[in-house]
C-alpha cells in the first residue's frame, strides 16, 4: 500500500510469517519465504517511487534480522516474538514491542525534503519513544465500561479451585524453551483426563505470561488465562515413530522460541538442539522403557495439534478415540484436575533435557 503524507510517499509492506499455515487457518493462501518476499516487495516499492518503505511484520527475530540486514527498509515494525527491542544502524529503524501492549515503542520520523539542481531528496532521522502502558492515564469512558465487565467476570472467574505448593512460571520465554512446572501440570491433567499413556501439548498454547509463587491460590481465571483458545482434549492411538516425528517438530524451531515447543507427560526426552532440525531428538523413554518405534501408545493432546497445528502433522493418521467434537475443554480438564487434588505440587522432573 502506498500513502502520500505531506508530500512524502510511504510504502507499507505487510509481511506474514511463512509458517502461517502451521499456526493458523489460512485456507488456500500460499506463503513464500517471508524475508525474501518482503525484501523483493520493498525493493519494488522503492522502484515505484516510495520515499520511505515501512515493513509491518509478523515474523520471528531470525527473519527480522535478514530484512534488517538487507537495507531495503527504512523502518521495520515487528511482532511475533513479544519482546521489547529497538535498533538503528543509520539506514533502518527497527522496533518490536512486547506482548498485550504492555510496552510500546513509537517511532517518530523527522523528515526533510530538499530540492537541489532540480533533484529531490528525502532525508529522515528517527526518534524512539518508550511507553510503559501501566503508567498511562486510562480514558475515563473506556475505563468505566471496562470496570463493569471486569466486575461481572470476576464474580464468575475469581473463584479459587486449588493451591500450588511449588512455583509455577508461564512466561513465554520459559514455556517455549524448556520443561516447566506449569507445562507438566497441564500435560498431566490431559493425560489423566483421558487415561492416556503420554500427553503432548504445545508451549505456545500456554499464554498468561505469569509467575505464581509457592503457596499461591489458583483460580478459574488463572486457568482460562493460561488456556484461552477453547481447545479441547483429544485422545489418539499413534505409533512410537509418530511420537518421535512429532517431538522432532517440537524442537525444530527452538532457536526462534516457537510455540510448537513440547510440554509432556509420561515421557522423558533428551534433545540436542545443536543438531539440524529433524535430527534433534536423542532419546525418548515412555514410563521406564525406550520408545518403541513400531509400538502403539495412547496419546492425549489438543484438537489444534491433532489437526496439524504448530506443524504437528505427524499426529495425523492415528486411530482417533476422542476427537475435537467429543472432547472436553482443555481448561475444564485442568480445572477438574486441580480442584480434585486441592493442592498441586507440579515441579521440574527432568522430563526434558536439552543440549544447547
N, C-alpha and C positions, 0 to 999 in steps of 0.2 A: 504494500500500500504506500502510495506517495502522497504526502501532505505538504502544502506550502504555508508557512507561518512567517509573517513579517518579511516576506521576500526570500526565505530560506526553504529550499526543497528538502524535505526529510523523508527518507525511505524507512519504513518499518518492516522488518523481516521476521515473521513468526516462525519459530523453529520447534517442532515437536520431536521428542526423543525417538530414535528408530526402534526402540523396544516397546513402543506404544501398543502393538497388537498383543504383547505378552502381559501387559499390566492394565489394559482397558479394553472395552468393547469397541473396536474400530471399524466393524463391518468390512466392506470390500476396499477400504482405502489402502494404498500401497505406501510403504515407508522406505526410502533410500537411506544411505548413510547420512546421519544428521549433520556432522561437521562439513563434509564435502558438499552436500546440498546447500547448506547455509552459506558457505563461502562463495559458491558459484552464484547464488542469488544476490549476495552483497555486491559482488563484482559487476553483475549485470545491472543492478540498480545504479551503481556509480556511472556506468556507461550511458545509462538513460537519463543522466542529469542530476542525480541526487547530490546535494551539498553535504548532507550528513546521513550516515547509514547506521541505523539502530537495530540491533538484534534483540528480539524479545523471546527468550529461550526457556524451554523446559528440558534441560539436559544435564547430565552429571558433570562434575568438575573436570573429569578427564576429557570430555568433549568440549567443554567451555575453553579449556586450555588450548586446544587445536584452533578454535575460532579466534581466540585472542592472539595467538602467535601468527595467524595469517595476515594480520594488519589490514584486513578487508573491512573491518567495522570501526566506526568511531566510538560507539557505545554498545555494551552488551548488558542487558538487564536479565539476569538469570534466575531460574527457580530450580526445583527438584531436590537439591542437596539439603535444603533447610538450614544452611549455615549462614553466618554473617561474614561477608568477605568484600573487600574492595581493592582495586588495583588500578594503577595508571602508569603507563610506560612512555607517555608523551605522544602516543598515537591512539591508543584505545583506552577508554574508561570502562571499568568492569565493576558490577556490584551483584551480590547475592544476599538476599535478606531473609534470614531466619525462618521461623515456622509460625503459622497462625497470626502473622502481623505483630509478633512480639517486639520486633525491632524493624525499623525502616531506614533505608539509606537513599534518600532522594539525591539525584544528581542535577545540579543547575549548570547549564552551559552559557557562558558569556561569549556571544557570537559577534564577530566583527566582519563586516562586508566591505571590501575595498575594491576600487576600480582604478587601475593604473595602466596607462598606454592602451586603453580600450579593453584591457583584460581584467575580468572579475575574479576575485579570490575570496574565499570564506575561511576565516580562522576562528578557533574557539579554544576556550580553557574551561576545565570542569571545576566545580566546587562541590565537594561531598558534604552532605549533612547527615548526622546520625540522630535518630529519634528513638528513644525508649518509650513505647506507647503506654507503658504503665504510668508514666508521668504526665500523659496528655490529659487535658481537661475534657471530660465527656460532653457531648452535645446534650443539652438538658432534655429535649423532647425524646431523643433516642434512648437516653438513659432511663427515663420514666417508663417507656414501653418495655424496655428490657427487664426492668425490675419486676414488672407484673408477671411476665412469663417465667422469670427465674424463680419467683415465689411459688408459682404453680408447679414447676418441675421439681423444685426442692422438696415439696411435700411428698411427691411420689418416689423420688430418687435418693434423697439424702437419708436412706434407711440403712442402718448398719446390718450387715449379714454375717460378719465374722471379723477375725483379727489375725494379723500376721506376727509370728514370733521373731521373724528374721527380716532384714531389709529387703525391699523389692525395688528394682530400678528399670523403668520402661523407657528411658531416654533413647532417642533414635540411634545415637552412635553406639549404644550397648546392644540393643535387640537385633541390630543388623550386622554385628561383627563378632559376637561371641555367645556362649551359653549364658543365660541369665536365669535368675531365680523365678522371675515372673513368667518367662517363657516356659520353664519347667512346669510351673503351676498350671498354665493354660493347657499345655500338651497333656499333662497328667489328667486333667479334668475331661478332656475329649476322649482320651484312651479309656478312662473308666466309664464314661457315659455310654459307650457302645461296645464295651468288653473287647477291646482290640488288643492285638499283640504289641503294636507300636503306634505311635502318633507322630505326625509331622505337621507343623504349622509354620507359616512364613512370618519372619520377624517384622516385615513391613506392615503386617496387619495389626500390630500392637502399637497404639497411636497416642496414648495420653502424654508421653514425654515427661514422665513424673517419677519422683523418688518417694518411697514410702519408708518411714523409719520403723525399726523393730518395735513391735507393740502397737502399731497403728491399726485403727479400725478400717475395715474395708466396707464400702457402701455399694449399693446398686449403681449409683452414679459412677463410681470408680470403674466398675467392670464395663459399663456401657461406654465410658470414655476410652478405655483400653481397646474395646472391640466394637467400633461404631458402625461397621459396614453392613450389619444384618446378615452376615454369612451363617450358614447352617453347618452342623456337624454331619459328616458323611462317613460311611464305612465301605471299604472296598477290599477285595482279596487280590493281592498282587504277588508277583514273584520277587525273589531276592534281587534279581537283576533290575527289575523296575525300581526297587528301592534304591539300589546303587546309582542308577541313572538319575533318579530324582535328586539324590544328595549331590551328585556332581553338578547338577543345575543349581542347587542351592549355594554352592561355593564358587560358582563360575564368575560371578561379578563381585567378589569380595572387595576388590580394590575400590569399587565405586560405592561401597556401603549400600548395596542394592537390597530392596525389600524381600528378595527371594531367600535371603539367608535363613537356614532352618533352625527352628527350636523344636526339640524332640522329647519323646518319652519312650521308654522301653529299649533304647539303643544307646550304645557308646560308639563314638565316631572319632577317628583320627584323620585329620586333613592337612595337606601340605599345600598352602596357597602360593608357594614359590614356583610350583609346577604349572604348566599350561592348563587353562580351563578344559575340563573333560577328563583330566587325569589327576585330580587333586585328592580324591578320597583314598586314603591309605588303607584303612581297615574299618569294618563295621561289626559290632558284636550285638546280637539280639539276645536279651537275657544273659546267659553265660556262655553262649555258643557263637562262633563266627557266622556271619550272614551266609546263608545257603543260596547261591545264585539260582538254583533250579527249584528251591523250595517255595512254598507259598506262605503268606503272612496276612493276617487281618490288620489293615491299616486304617487308622482314624485320621481324617484331615478335614478341610472345609470345602464347600462346594466350589469356591473360586479356584482353588488349586486343582481339584479334581477335573475341572473344566479346562485345565491348561494355563490358568493364570499364573503370572510371575515365571513363565517358562516351564512349568511343571507338566509338560506334555507326556513325560514318561509314565504318569499315573493313569493315562488312558488305556483302555483295553483290558483292565482288570474286571473281576466279577463284582459289580456294584451291589452291595447288600442293602445299604440305606443311601438313597440319592438325596439331592438337594431339596426336592419337594417333600420328602418324607422325614427329613432330619429336623432336629430341634435347633433353635438359635444357639450358636456357639456361646453367646453371652449368658443365655439361660443355663446351659450346661455348666459353665464356670461358676455362676452364682449358686447353683444347686450343690456343686462340689464344695464350695467354701462354706455355705450355710450348714451342710450336713456335718462337715468337720468341726465347725465352730471356730477352731483355731488352726491355721495352716502354718506349716514350717518349711516352706519351699526354700531351697538353698542350692548353691552350686555343688554338683556331684561328680564332675569330670565326665559329663555326658558328651561334651565336645572338646577335643584337644586340637589346637591349630598350631602348625609350624609356619612361621612367617619369614 
